[in-house]
Amino acid sequence: MDEAQITRELSFKAVRSSGAGGQHVNKTSSKVELYFDVEASEGLSEEEKSRILKKLASRLTKDHFLILQSEESRSQHKNKALVIAKFFELLGENIKKPKPRKKTKPSKAAKLKRLKAKKINAEKKARRNDPLK
């Protein structure tokens, strides 16, 4: 993953933010939307692209765009910095290769313990029977 290349590929759009803010909120566009085209990216390898397309499928548009937004701050610059940080954190989490699962077998002691518990349980249930039968 080439962060500098990916940063150049990002596109932003400033829109009006919702919520409290008084008269100021009606005049300024402080909410920032980040757009990233996963398939057209040159900063990601093909393997990384396929992993992102698979893991973030629910967050992508039909054209394979990832859209993130931030309206936490009243400042457009702070929101831009926040959305970029959120974007790289999301990419980092979803590019990682999952650890392969190592198959294990129960130990001999664990098997004996389980069989002993089964035996005790069976005897307990057998004692519940009517003694006349």
Residue frames as a rotation matrix with the C-alpha (Angstrom) as fourth column:
MET 1
0.583 0.812 0.000 0.00
0.812 -0.583 0.000 0.00
0.000 0.000 -1.000 0.00
ASP 2
-0.566 -0.748 0.348 1.48
0.768 -0.631 -0.109 3.29
0.301 0.206 0.931 -1.17
GLU 3
0.045 0.657 -0.752 -0.04
0.862 -0.406 -0.304 5.95
-0.505 -0.635 -0.585 1.12
ALA 4
-0.528 -0.289 -0.799 1.34
-0.033 -0.933 0.359 8.91
-0.849 0.216 0.482 -0.86
GLN 5
-0.983 0.180 -0.027 -0.14
-0.006 0.116 0.993 7.59
0.182 0.977 -0.113 -4.12
ILE 6
-0.351 0.905 -0.240 -3.47
0.901 0.397 0.178 6.78
0.256 -0.154 -0.954 -2.47
THR 7
-0.172 0.239 -0.956 -3.62
0.574 -0.764 -0.294 10.28
-0.801 -0.599 -0.006 -0.93
ARG 8
-0.832 -0.175 -0.526 -3.27
-0.287 -0.676 0.679 11.78
-0.474 0.716 0.513 -4.44
GLU 9
-0.859 0.509 -0.054 -6.14
0.242 0.496 0.834 9.57
0.451 0.703 -0.549 -5.66
LEU 10
-0.418 0.730 -0.540 -8.59
0.824 0.055 -0.564 10.78
-0.382 -0.681 -0.625 -3.00
SER 11
-0.629 0.301 0.716 -11.25
0.239 -0.802 0.547 13.28
0.740 0.516 0.432 -3.98
PHE 12
-0.739 0.304 -0.602 -13.21
0.587 -0.148 -0.796 15.44
-0.331 -0.941 -0.069 -1.56
LYS 13
-0.297 0.719 0.629 -16.49
0.390 -0.509 0.767 17.26
0.871 0.473 -0.129 -1.54
ALA 14
-0.976 0.010 -0.216 -17.54
0.193 -0.412 -0.890 19.83
-0.098 -0.911 0.401 1.05
VAL 15
-0.303 0.943 0.140 -21.26
0.396 -0.009 0.918 19.90
0.867 0.334 -0.371 1.84
ARG 16
-0.151 0.340 0.928 -23.48
-0.706 -0.695 0.140 21.58
0.692 -0.634 0.344 4.40
SER 17
-0.893 -0.239 -0.381 -23.39
0.101 0.719 -0.687 19.88
0.438 -0.652 -0.618 7.74
SER 18
0.172 0.985 -0.032 -26.52
0.158 0.004 0.987 19.01
0.972 -0.175 -0.155 9.68
GLY 19
0.083 -0.069 -0.994 -27.15
0.947 0.318 0.057 19.61
0.312 -0.946 0.091 13.35
ALA 20
0.733 0.242 -0.635 -26.59
0.563 -0.740 0.368 22.49
-0.381 -0.628 -0.679 15.74
GLY 21
-0.357 -0.907 0.224 -24.58
0.922 -0.305 0.238 25.55
-0.148 0.292 0.945 14.81
GLY 22
0.007 0.444 -0.896 -27.00
0.323 -0.849 -0.418 28.45
-0.946 -0.286 -0.149 14.62
GLN 23
0.787 0.339 -0.515 -26.90
-0.279 -0.549 -0.788 30.86
-0.550 0.764 -0.337 11.69
HIS 24
-0.093 -0.951 -0.296 -23.37
-0.829 -0.091 0.551 29.84
-0.551 0.297 -0.780 10.80
VAL 25
-0.457 -0.101 0.884 -24.39
0.081 0.985 0.154 26.31
-0.886 0.142 -0.442 9.79
ASN 26
0.555 0.780 0.289 -26.64
0.413 0.043 -0.910 27.63
-0.723 0.624 -0.298 7.03
LYS 27
0.821 -0.254 -0.511 -23.79
-0.499 -0.754 -0.427 29.50
-0.277 0.605 -0.746 5.32
THR 28
-0.099 -0.990 -0.103 -20.79
-0.975 0.076 0.211 27.18
-0.201 0.121 -0.972 5.47
SER 29
0.760 0.222 -0.611 -19.99
-0.418 0.887 -0.197 23.78
0.498 0.405 0.767 4.05
SER 30
0.059 -0.778 0.626 -18.01
-0.998 -0.037 0.048 22.15
-0.014 -0.627 -0.779 6.87
LYS 31
0.544 0.163 0.823 -18.95
-0.260 0.965 -0.019 18.49
-0.797 -0.204 0.568 6.34
VAL 32
-0.201 -0.710 -0.675 -16.35
-0.950 -0.027 0.311 16.68
-0.239 0.704 -0.669 4.21
GLU 33
0.815 0.417 0.403 -17.04
-0.268 0.887 -0.376 13.63
-0.514 0.199 0.834 2.03
LEU 34
-0.301 -0.949 -0.093 -14.13
-0.706 0.156 0.691 11.50
-0.641 0.274 -0.717 0.84
TYR 35
0.846 0.516 -0.133 -14.40
-0.452 0.562 -0.693 9.48
-0.283 0.646 0.709 -2.38
PHE 36
-0.294 -0.947 0.127 -11.97
-0.739 0.309 0.598 6.68
-0.606 0.082 -0.791 -3.26
ASP 37
0.635 0.435 -0.638 -12.19
-0.760 0.502 -0.413 4.50
0.141 0.747 0.649 -6.38
VAL 38
0.392 -0.468 0.792 -10.88
-0.436 0.663 0.608 1.12
-0.810 -0.584 0.056 -5.23
GLU 39
0.672 -0.079 0.737 -10.60
0.523 0.755 -0.396 -0.51
-0.524 0.651 0.548 -8.68
ALA 40
0.831 -0.321 0.455 -8.80
0.261 -0.498 -0.827 2.43
0.492 0.806 -0.330 -10.34
SER 41
0.854 -0.496 0.156 -6.28
-0.415 -0.470 0.779 2.83
-0.313 -0.730 -0.607 -7.53
GLU 42
0.567 -0.759 -0.320 -2.61
-0.134 0.298 -0.945 2.56
0.813 0.578 0.068 -8.45
GLY 43
-0.143 -0.617 0.774 -1.48
-0.877 -0.284 -0.389 2.69
0.460 -0.734 -0.500 -4.82
LEU 44
0.234 0.295 0.926 -2.90
-0.726 0.687 -0.035 -0.76
-0.647 -0.664 0.375 -4.05
SER 45
-0.868 -0.485 -0.102 -1.79
-0.449 0.683 0.576 -4.14
-0.209 0.546 -0.811 -5.36
GLU 46
-0.357 0.755 -0.551 -4.33
-0.549 0.308 0.777 -6.43
0.756 0.579 0.304 -7.05
GLU 47
-0.452 0.126 -0.883 -4.37
0.565 0.807 -0.174 -8.68
0.691 -0.577 -0.436 -3.98
GLU 48
-0.893 0.092 -0.440 -5.08
0.325 -0.544 -0.774 -5.70
-0.311 -0.834 0.456 -1.69
LYS 49
-0.705 0.664 -0.248 -7.83
-0.700 -0.596 0.394 -4.47
0.114 0.451 0.885 -4.02
SER 50
-0.272 0.622 -0.734 -9.56
-0.137 0.730 0.669 -7.85
0.953 0.283 -0.113 -4.06
ARG 51
-0.609 0.003 -0.794 -9.33
0.731 0.390 -0.559 -8.10
0.308 -0.921 -0.240 -0.26
ILE 52
-0.910 0.277 -0.310 -10.86
-0.094 -0.863 -0.496 -4.61
-0.405 -0.422 0.811 0.14
LEU 53
-0.552 0.736 -0.393 -13.60
-0.696 -0.148 0.702 -5.31
0.459 0.661 0.594 -2.41
LYS 54
-0.289 0.415 -0.863 -14.50
0.284 0.898 0.337 -8.48
0.914 -0.148 -0.377 -0.49
LYS 55
-0.589 -0.039 -0.807 -14.29
0.801 0.103 -0.590 -7.14
0.106 -0.994 -0.029 3.07
LEU 56
-0.746 0.278 -0.605 -15.85
0.033 -0.892 -0.451 -3.72
-0.665 -0.356 0.656 2.45
ALA 57
-0.823 0.430 0.372 -18.48
0.503 0.246 0.829 -4.88
0.264 0.869 -0.418 -0.06
SER 58
0.100 0.944 -0.313 -21.32
0.994 -0.084 0.064 -3.50
0.034 -0.318 -0.948 2.06
ARG 59
0.216 -0.080 -0.973 -19.70
0.421 -0.892 0.167 -0.05
-0.881 -0.446 -0.159 2.21
LEU 60
-0.812 -0.581 -0.051 -18.92
0.164 -0.312 0.936 0.30
-0.560 0.752 0.348 -1.51
THR 61
0.057 0.804 -0.592 -21.11
-0.669 -0.409 -0.620 1.77
-0.741 0.432 0.515 -4.23
LYS 62
0.810 0.314 0.496 -21.96
0.128 0.730 -0.672 -0.14
-0.572 0.608 0.551 -7.42
ASP 63
0.850 -0.527 0.025 -19.02
-0.156 -0.297 -0.942 1.60
0.503 0.796 -0.335 -9.13
HIS 64
0.447 -0.658 -0.605 -16.68
0.815 0.579 -0.028 0.37
0.369 -0.481 0.796 -6.36
PHE 65
-0.159 -0.413 0.897 -16.30
-0.115 -0.894 -0.433 3.79
0.981 -0.172 0.095 -4.72
LEU 66
-0.167 0.051 -0.985 -15.67
0.953 0.264 -0.148 3.99
0.253 -0.963 -0.093 -0.99
ILE 67
-0.018 0.253 0.967 -17.38
0.051 -0.966 0.254 7.04
0.999 0.054 0.005 0.49
LEU 68
-0.205 -0.081 -0.975 -16.59
0.968 0.128 -0.214 8.29
0.142 -0.988 0.053 4.00
GLN 69
0.193 0.294 0.936 -17.78
0.221 -0.943 0.250 11.47
0.956 0.159 -0.247 5.67
SER 70
-0.422 -0.347 -0.838 -16.92
0.897 -0.027 -0.441 13.55
0.131 -0.937 0.323 8.69
GLU 71
0.090 0.465 0.881 -18.90
0.166 -0.879 0.447 16.33
0.982 0.106 -0.156 10.34
GLU 72
0.234 -0.060 -0.970 -17.50
0.931 0.300 0.206 16.11
0.279 -0.952 0.126 13.87
SER 73
-0.494 -0.529 -0.690 -15.89
0.688 -0.723 0.062 19.52
-0.532 -0.444 0.721 13.81
ARG 74
0.630 0.678 -0.379 -17.17
0.327 -0.675 -0.662 22.93
-0.704 0.293 -0.647 12.68
SER 75
0.083 -0.715 -0.694 -13.95
-0.663 -0.559 0.497 23.35
-0.744 0.419 -0.521 10.69
GLN 76
0.901 0.244 -0.359 -13.72
-0.433 0.473 -0.767 21.96
-0.018 0.847 0.532 7.17
HIS 77
0.103 -0.956 -0.275 -9.95
-0.744 0.109 -0.659 21.49
0.661 0.272 -0.700 7.52
LYS 78
-0.505 -0.242 0.829 -10.28
-0.809 0.468 -0.356 19.47
-0.302 -0.850 -0.432 10.73
ASN 79
0.476 0.773 0.420 -13.02
-0.493 0.629 -0.600 17.35
-0.728 0.079 0.681 9.17
LYS 80
0.721 -0.293 -0.628 -10.81
-0.572 0.261 -0.778 16.67
0.392 0.920 0.021 6.16
ALA 81
-0.383 -0.914 0.132 -7.95
-0.803 0.259 -0.536 15.55
0.456 -0.311 -0.834 8.41
LEU 82
-0.288 0.363 0.886 -10.33
-0.718 0.531 -0.451 13.39
-0.634 -0.766 0.107 10.45
VAL 83
0.760 0.650 -0.013 -11.85
-0.479 0.546 -0.687 11.69
-0.440 0.528 0.727 7.40
ILE 84
0.361 -0.725 -0.587 -8.39
-0.670 0.236 -0.704 10.96
0.649 0.647 -0.400 5.94
ALA 85
-0.602 -0.580 0.549 -7.27
-0.796 0.375 -0.476 9.40
0.070 -0.723 -0.687 9.24
LYS 86
0.095 0.751 0.653 -10.47
-0.610 0.563 -0.558 7.34
-0.786 -0.346 0.512 9.40
PHE 87
0.795 0.194 -0.575 -9.93
-0.605 0.326 -0.727 6.23
0.047 0.925 0.376 5.78
PHE 88
-0.060 -0.913 -0.404 -6.35
-0.696 0.328 -0.638 5.01
0.715 0.244 -0.655 6.32
GLU 89
-0.566 -0.052 0.823 -7.37
-0.747 0.453 -0.486 3.25
-0.348 -0.890 -0.295 9.54
LEU 90
0.488 0.839 0.241 -10.17
-0.564 0.513 -0.647 1.46
-0.666 0.179 0.724 7.67
LEU 91
0.640 -0.332 -0.693 -7.82
-0.618 0.313 -0.721 0.47
0.456 0.890 -0.005 4.83
GLY 92
-0.402 -0.896 0.190 -5.16
-0.818 0.259 -0.514 -0.76
0.411 -0.362 -0.837 7.24
GLU 93
-0.278 0.380 0.882 -7.63
-0.691 0.558 -0.458 -2.99
-0.667 -0.737 0.108 9.09
ASN 94
0.653 0.726 0.217 -9.01
-0.348 0.542 -0.765 -4.53
-0.673 0.424 0.606 5.92
ILE 95
0.502 -0.554 -0.665 -5.76
-0.761 0.083 -0.644 -5.10
0.412 0.829 -0.379 4.02
LYS 96
-0.275 -0.664 0.696 -4.24
-0.916 0.401 0.021 -7.37
-0.293 -0.631 -0.718 6.68
LYS 97
-0.299 0.105 -0.948 -3.94
-0.449 0.861 0.237 -11.03
0.842 0.497 -0.211 5.81
PRO 98
0.644 0.556 0.525 -5.89
-0.728 0.235 0.645 -13.21
0.235 -0.797 0.556 8.22
LYS 99
-0.400 -0.789 0.467 -3.82
-0.884 0.466 0.031 -15.61
-0.242 -0.400 -0.884 10.32
PRO 100
-0.183 0.335 -0.925 -4.18
-0.505 0.775 0.380 -19.19
0.843 0.537 0.028 9.11
ARG 101
0.548 0.472 0.691 -5.94
-0.835 0.251 0.490 -21.44
0.057 -0.845 0.531 11.60
LYS 102
-0.613 -0.757 -0.227 -3.80
-0.691 0.653 -0.310 -24.17
0.383 -0.033 -0.923 13.10
LYS 103
0.415 0.763 -0.495 -5.63
-0.402 0.642 0.653 -27.45
0.816 -0.071 0.573 13.52
THR 104
-0.587 -0.556 0.588 -5.35
-0.776 0.180 -0.605 -28.92
0.231 -0.811 -0.537 16.99
LYS 105
-0.035 0.534 -0.845 -6.45
0.037 0.846 0.533 -32.17
0.999 -0.013 -0.049 18.59
PRO 106
0.671 0.289 0.683 -7.66
-0.645 -0.227 0.729 -32.63
0.366 -0.930 0.034 22.16
SER 107
-0.437 -0.888 0.146 -5.06
-0.825 0.331 -0.458 -34.12
0.359 -0.321 -0.877 24.50
LYS 108
-0.463 0.203 -0.863 -5.41
0.163 0.976 0.142 -37.63
0.871 -0.075 -0.485 25.91
ALA 109
-0.899 0.096 -0.428 -6.15
0.422 -0.076 -0.903 -36.17
-0.119 -0.992 0.028 29.36
ALA 110
-0.691 0.672 -0.265 -8.93
-0.662 -0.736 -0.140 -33.98
-0.289 0.079 0.954 27.92
LYS 111
-0.318 0.556 -0.768 -10.51
-0.544 0.556 0.628 -37.00
0.777 0.617 0.126 26.20
LEU 112
-0.607 0.026 -0.794 -10.41
0.504 0.785 -0.360 -39.06
0.614 -0.619 -0.490 29.43
LYS 113
-0.936 0.254 -0.245 -11.87
0.051 -0.588 -0.807 -36.16
-0.349 -0.768 0.537 31.43
ARG 114
-0.493 0.779 -0.387 -14.76
-0.864 -0.385 0.324 -35.85
0.103 0.494 0.863 28.96
LEU 115
-0.269 0.362 -0.892 -15.47
-0.188 0.889 0.417 -39.61
0.945 0.280 -0.171 29.00
LYS 116
-0.821 -0.076 -0.566 -15.36
0.513 0.335 -0.790 -39.66
0.249 -0.939 -0.236 32.81
ALA 117
-0.826 0.539 -0.168 -17.88
-0.399 -0.767 -0.502 -36.79
-0.399 -0.348 0.848 32.98
LYS 118
-0.307 0.720 -0.623 -20.13
-0.789 0.174 0.590 -38.63
0.533 0.672 0.514 30.51
LYS 119
-0.496 0.042 -0.867 -19.94
0.246 0.965 -0.094 -41.79
0.833 -0.260 -0.489 32.61
ILE 120
-0.935 0.126 -0.333 -20.88
0.299 -0.228 -0.927 -39.90
-0.192 -0.966 0.175 35.80
ASN 121
-0.613 0.733 -0.294 -23.79
-0.758 -0.651 -0.042 -38.23
-0.222 0.197 0.955 34.03
ALA 122
-0.293 0.476 -0.829 -25.02
-0.498 0.664 0.558 -41.57
0.816 0.577 0.043 32.64
GLU 123
-0.687 -0.007 -0.726 -24.90
0.514 0.701 -0.493 -43.17
0.513 -0.713 -0.478 36.09
LYS 124
-0.914 0.365 -0.178 -26.78
-0.126 -0.673 -0.729 -40.21
-0.386 -0.643 0.661 37.59
LYS 125
-0.348 0.814 -0.465 -29.54
-0.929 -0.235 0.286 -40.63
0.123 0.531 0.838 35.01
ALA 126
-0.398 0.160 -0.903 -29.60
-0.123 0.966 0.225 -44.42
0.909 0.201 -0.365 35.45
ARG 127
-0.917 0.023 -0.398 -30.25
0.392 0.230 -0.891 -43.97
0.071 -0.973 -0.220 39.21
ARG 128
-0.709 0.699 -0.091 -33.39
-0.663 -0.705 -0.253 -41.97
-0.241 -0.119 0.963 38.38
ASN 129
-0.462 0.534 -0.708 -35.10
-0.403 0.584 0.704 -45.12
0.790 0.611 -0.055 36.97
ASP 130
0.464 0.718 0.519 -37.76
-0.854 0.208 0.477 -46.91
0.234 -0.664 0.710 38.94
PRO 131
-0.507 -0.788 0.351 -35.99
-0.852 0.520 -0.062 -49.67
-0.134 -0.330 -0.934 40.95
LEU 132
0.039 0.605 0.795 -38.86
-0.369 0.748 -0.552 -52.14
-0.929 -0.272 0.252 40.44
LYS 133
0.797 0.298 -0.525 -38.35
-0.573 0.098 -0.814 -52.39
-0.191 0.950 0.249 36.70
